[in-house]
Structures are given as structure tokens and as C-alpha cells.
Amino acid sequence: MVDSGSRGWMRKWLAVVVFVLVAASGARAQTRTDPIPGFLFRVEINGTTGFFRSVSGLGVETEVIEYREGGLNEVIHKRPGARKWPNLVLKRGFTGDMSLYDWFMSGARVSGKITMLDARMVEIVTFQFKNGFPAKWQGPELDASKNEVAIETLEIAHDGFLMSPR
């Protein structure tokens, strides 16, 4: 026979078990977010879509300004300064298409975006840059001893970008 003290303990134990099971089932019901592959992306410059081998320079940095507070125990304070965006570097197989070189020679400022896609080619996130202009164009490296695709490189300076999910 079970006494009343044991019943109270069993009820508490049962309540804990039920709570753990409910919490665990809720955790399994959450949506899993997998990393996005870095090889599925599309580049649009001034409304024209291009396909590139690689894109780098998707970053932003805040300058750190240090100033000293005088006195017996000098303290260095850090404050945020200006934001800086590195140049975007686009690389693609050289086909003889003159569009990137012509844009570089014109120096025109344009907007554009880099869109990352998931495995089903659904847009996941977009990096939209503004007031971009070509800062550097580099033609393919020609070397008869190598068996590689000829690559052209374009560097785009810009006034920053906005990252937005789709």
C-alpha cells in the first residue's frame, strides 16, 4: 500500500516527466535553419544579370576611435567612428564580352545587387549596393603552361550596401 507522502512525491515526479516530454517535443517541432551554400548566387548590375565565379568584399567595418582620459589612472575610451565598406571583387570566366571593360572605361555610377539562392534556386538574401563605380578591371592572365579558364576581375567601389532577407 502507498502512503499519502509517497503519492505526493509521485505526483511531483510525474509532473516533472510530463514537463520534460512537452518541452522536448516542442524543441523538435522548431524549424531547422541550415547554412546557405556559397556557390549559388546571382549578380545584377544596373538591371543586367551576370554570372560570376566568385564575389568577395561583402563586409562592413566600423572605425574605432580611441581617446585618453587623463589623470592618475589613464583610461582609454573607445567610440564608434565612420563605417567603411570594402570594394566588391567580382571574378568571371573571360568570354570576350566587353561590357565590364566598357563600364570601367565609362566610370558611370550604378546600383546593383548580389542575391544568394538556396538549393531550390529560391532567393534567400540580397546585398544591394548603391552608387557603385568600377575601381579596377583586370584582364585574364595568359600563360601557355597552364590549362585553366581565363578569368577577368572587376573591383567595384560603392557607398555601402543593405542586406535584406527575402
N, C-alpha and C positions, 0 to 999 in steps of 0.2 A: 504494500500500500504506500502511496506517495503522500507525504505530509504537505501542509499548505506552504511552508517555506521553500520546499523543492519546486512546487508549482510556480511560485513567483520567479524563481531563478530560471526555470524552463521557459516561461513566457518571455523574459528578457532576452534569453539566448535565441529564441525563435524570432523575436523582433529584429535582432542584430542580423541573423541569417537572411531574413526577408529583405532588410535594407541593403545588404551587400549584394544580393542577387538582383534587385531592382537597379541599383547603381551600376552594376556590371553590364546588365542588358542595355541600359541607356548609353553606356560608353561605346558599346558595339554598334549602336544604331547611328552614331555620328558619321558624317561624311568624311571620307579619307581624301586628303589632298596630296596628290603625287607631284613631284617636281616636273617642270615643263622641259621637254627636250630642247637643247640649244641649237639644233640643226634645222628646225622648221621655222622659217621666218620669211617675211616679205618686206621689201623696201619701196616706199613711194616718195618720189622727189618731184615736187611741183605738179602733182597729179599723174605722173608717169610711173608705172610699176616696173621695178627691175629686180633681178635675182642675183644675189651675190654669194660668194664663197664664205665670206666672214664679215662681221660688223663688230668693231670694238670701240670703246670710248663711251659706253653708256654708264656714266657715273656723274657724281657731283661732289664737290668738296667745299667746306666752309673754312675760310681762313680763320686762324686762331690769333687773336691779338692779345699779347701779354703786356701787363703794366705792373710796376712795382709800387707797393705801398711802403712808404718809408717808415723809419722808426727803429727801435731796438731789434725787434724781430721782423726783419723784412719779409713781406708776404707777396707772392706773385699771383695776381688775379688773371684769369683767362676769360675773354669775352669773344662772342662770335663776330666775325667780320664779313667781308663780301663772299658771295657764293661764286664758285668757278666750275665751269663745265669743260672737260677735255674735248678736244676735237674728235669727231666721229671718223673712224677709219674704215672705209669700205673696200673690199677686195673682190674681184671677179675675174673669170676667165676672159682673156682678151680675144675679141672676135673681129676686130677691125671697125667696130661701131665707134663713131666719132662723138657721140652725144656727151659723154663725161668730159672729154677733152675740150669740146666746143663750149660747154658750160664753164669750165675752168678759165678759158680764154675770155669769156664774156664778163666774168666776175659778178654776175647777177645774184641778188639775194633771193632766196626762195624758202618755203617751208616744206617740211616732209615728215614722214613717219616710218618707224620700224615696227612691224607687227609680229609678235610671236604667236605661233599656232600650235595647237595640240595635235596628237596623233591622228585625229579625225579631220584635221585642217580647219578647226574652229578657232576663231580669233580669241586669244586669252588675254593679252595685254598689249598696249600700244605705247610707244615712246614717240611723242610728237615734238619735233624741234622747230624753232622759229628763227627767221632771219639768217638762214644758213647760206654760206658762200664757200666756194671751193678755195681752200688754202694751199693745197698741194696736189698735183697729179703726177703719178709715176707710171711710166710705161713698163712693158714686160722686160724681164731680164732675159737676154738672149745668150744661150750657152749650148754649143753643139755637143758637149759631152754629157748633157743631162737629157732625160726623157720625161719632162714634166710639162704640164699645161702652162702656157704663157699667162701671167697674171698682171692686171693693171690695178693700181691703187689710187683711191681718191680720198683726201682728207677734207672734212667739212668743218669749218669753224661756225659757231652758232651762238645765239643769245640765250640758250637754255632749252630744256625740254620738259614736258609734262608727261608723267607716267599715269596711264589710266587703264583699269581693268575693263574688259568687255562684258 
